[in-house]
Each structure stands twice: as C-alpha cells, then as structure tokens.
C-alpha cells in the first residue's frame, strides 16, 4: 500500500508562446523535483522555441531544448489541480471549482536574450511562490 500523498498537478498554458510555458514548467520541475507533476501546453506543439529562451535557461543550468509543450486540450485542463494561464486566459477551458492563476508576463517571442532574462527571472520568482503554496518543503 502506498501512503505517499498524490502530487499536485500543474499545467502551464501559453497559447501563442511555447517558450514562456516551457520556461515555467522547467523551473517548477527543477525546483520542486518529483513533488509536483508538471506539464505545459499551447495551441500546437512547438518543435523549437526562441533560441534566446533556450540560451537564457541554459545559463542557469536548465536545458529545455528537448522539451516541447503539448497541444492544449480540455482533458489536460480538467486533469490538473492548478492551471496557470500565461497571458492567454481567454483561450483556456474553464471548469467550475478548479484553481486558475493568471500570470501576466511580457512576451519573449522574437526578443533577444537580455529581454528573455528579465522574463525568466520573473517566472522563477512566481514559481518559487507557487511551490511554497502547493508543495512546501
């Protein structure tokens, strides 16, 4: 019998910017480890993201070059405990009683690494706050 409580499931949704949801998911996986089930989704899977996003994450030791967000589905939203929309809340299915957060962040698409670093640091701060709420310790 497994007495371990189930892990909270977090879905990051960024419809138009795969890099932003990938950064957030990568931070949560990096900082929370196996205490949280993490996914990211968008309007379509992305083969690549803005190279500046990959480079900004690699600077701090997180490689996101191999990960790709999944296509956003109602089932993915329904299966998650926490759904974080990143500037695209109107495109995400809403289910009564589910916890939604909206993170308003600048869009790094097409921007250079200096702009992406600022966004990366903002996401890290938000993820650290999230961990303290859903997976303390």
Secondary structure, 3 states (H helix, E strand, C coil): CCCCCCCEEEEEECCCCHHHHHHHHHHHHHHHHHHEEEEEEECCCCCCCCHHHHHHHHHCCCCCCCCCCEECCHHHHHCCCEEEECCCHHHCCCCCCCEEEECCCCCCCCCCHHHHHHHHHHHHHHHHHHHHHHCCC
